[in-house]
Amino acid sequence: MVLDSVVASVVSLQAGGFEGSILASIVVFVVSLLIGGLGIYVGAKVIVDVEDYTYAIGTALIGGLLWGIIEFFVPLIGGILAFIAYLWIVNRRYPGGWIEAILITLVAWLAVVVVFIVLSLLIPGIEGIGAYGVPT
């Protein structure tokens, strides 16, 4: 399975002392983006019955970039503004309104938490992977 080989690569990069390398950073970013996209995919499927993983990855990428930019330039209230901007992205990219965007985000967060729990049980010692594009 592709996910198994990607996770094995991340674990071997971390174990090999390459935490600071560009390759390790790229692999961790891609895996984090895929996990974030999975969370949004699950949220969109459950809440608005939209099934498009590629679209969910795009949403995670756009939402994560916007979140980072806002938090960087507005440090004091950046987190709140970034969350509102993130919900706006989800609202614009999926059918429904603000309530659906909030619910998609909530289900995405829950799905990501489940993925992290499963990964930590299956692969002891895995660390440094987040869920890019999903508020955690």
Order of alpha helices (4+ residues) and beta strands (2+ residues): alpha-alpha-alpha-alpha-alpha
